[in-house]
């Protein structure tokens, strides 16, 4: 969403020789430098003294700043943003361009096309006489002339008070480490409505469950060399253990499980979940040498005949079977969880981890995979382009509807 404006601003920086405009764009690039007090009153942090704030005001069609540069050079000139919006101090320019960027992003969001998944048959009576009757929450509405009912083809987002773009933007911000309250503030600025943090949490839980059921029917084509490791997570003030298992070649995150301890039975539960999701028995299992893994491995993977699965104990990083890939996965996971400080309870904690796993596998491109997602590298190409979460939710909702109609 921000790519086109950013490239445009960089082009302006290259084409212009105005040093104040370049400094203004540098202020915008830093982020958190401009504080909005009202529609016509802003505070901009000084770039030489971070403890000082300059006041930028808009009155009678002109911008004004209390910085020395504006008082010396522009106090007698009109600094209104227009055809000649380059004639002002860097603080005024940063506010002007910030407002322009916000308007441009808002316009791009409003003009976003309706979902590409559309049908021409009424789901209530099967009639084909559908007539467009305006939009609601940026979604096209139809009226069936046969049964008289209203309907939309907004699969996965029916009866929501926010557009699919707004909801999926909230989900994307969550996975990028933004807190619920800051997501709500972002929604108010760019979509005109401010949902409660609990509403964002409900979206996350609802769409995680439906998407998990959808992708659970597929088996990833992994390489067969898997890593498993455990890490501590804060669940309602207590440190529980989160077990994660991933494939080495595709980086596909196969299993995740939260338990109270690190017993053999806990390790077996992780291995059993992985065996149900993998298309074949793994070639090798690497772990950090915890004794629970060894006992669980014997009970779940050891065979006297047929294809054998090897156990690799990675006690030191210098050893051949080092476990650093799954440990890197834990760093990615904790980048998200540290914003929440703690998960509420065992059930919601598992859902949150499953949500992060979905985003990691299906929506987050991986640098080590040449820009592919782990799911694409594992042969699960669901044709998720652009807004990946929106398409994943739509595909999941369509599958749910087909299952309901079949029963």
Order of alpha helices (4+ residues) and beta strands (2+ residues): alpha-alpha-beta-beta-beta-beta-alpha-alpha-beta-beta-beta-alpha-alpha-alpha-beta-beta-beta-alpha-beta-alpha-beta-alpha-alpha-alpha-alpha
